Amino acid sequence: MKVLLLNGSPREKGCTYTALKIIADELEKESIKTEIINVGSKSISSIGTDDADSSEFVTSIAKEIKNYDGFVFGSPVYYASPNGTFISFLDRLFACCNDFAQKPAACIVSCRRGGASSSLEVLEKYPQFYSMPLISSNYWNMIHGNTPEEVIKDEEGVQTMQVLGKNMAWILKCIENGKKQGIHPPSLPTKIKTNYIQ
Ligand SMILES: Cc1cc2nc3c(=O)[nH]c(=O)nc-3n(C[C@H](O)[C@H](O)[C@H](O)COP(=O)(O)O)c2cc1C
């Protein structure tokens, strides 16, 4: 089993990376492979704009999604929202990829002080749309600090990430064992889209 952790920060080895690494370490302890990919340092324009470079990068990630069993989406908090680049990336990725459905996902954010809850709410919209079981911890999935050193000192945040990693490993193993017992995800119906118009 393998989990993909996407870092939505322009700082490749900053606070968000530090939090993702804590989760990845817990998963690895449970013999689950992990890969952390940085997305936030790329230039990714808004979906709907004609931008070959953004499309090419997102498509390269989309092609790999089928190879992962679980996902962690991590972002720094900017003005009480996730990084705009990361939102553009996720808009493009989820719009072009059909391989996320019914795989577990977690969203995490890193911030100095405030805006974590509103940022998490934005990130969680993506897995919620695609029937992805959301993985929780013993607190909301946030960590605090401006530098990796500060993040490590956020004892509660570190524990939140550790518990999250353990919970994701548990759910992944339950899903895998369930499949061996003949318990598969329900087949999804063709989506009804009404635009509120009868
Ligand atoms: C433009 C900008 C806006 C920010 N806005 C917030 C904010 O609204 N709330 C907050 O607590 N921290 C805010 N921060 C701080 C970062 O969220 C925080 O340092 C985060 O841990 C950085 O993660 P990173 O090292 O992975 O980029 C902001 C930082 C920047 C650069």
The ligand as an ORCA input file, in Angstrom:
! r2SCAN-3c Opt
* xyz 0 1
  C       1.137     35.545      2.621
  C       1.054     34.813      3.938
  C      -0.137     34.804      4.633
  C      -0.245     34.127      5.839
  N      -1.449     34.117      6.488
  C      -1.560     33.481      7.673
  C      -2.807     33.442      8.364
  O      -3.848     33.884      7.890
  N      -2.840     32.841      9.582
  C      -1.724     32.298     10.163
  O      -1.808     31.819     11.256
  N      -0.533     32.280      9.511
  C      -0.429     32.857      8.283
  N       0.765     32.825      7.613
  C       1.888     32.032      8.173
  C       1.991     30.614      7.574
  O       0.731     30.022      7.445
  C       2.831     29.715      8.469
  O       4.092     30.277      8.663
  C       2.942     28.322      7.902
  O       3.304     27.429      8.925
  C       3.985     28.245      6.774
  O       4.046     26.924      6.280
  P       5.188     26.501      5.215
  O       6.491     26.646      5.902
  O       4.897     25.091      4.869
  O       5.019     27.409      4.056
  C       0.894     33.475      6.378
  C       2.095     33.474      5.664
  C       2.183     34.120      4.451
  C       3.484     34.087      3.696
*
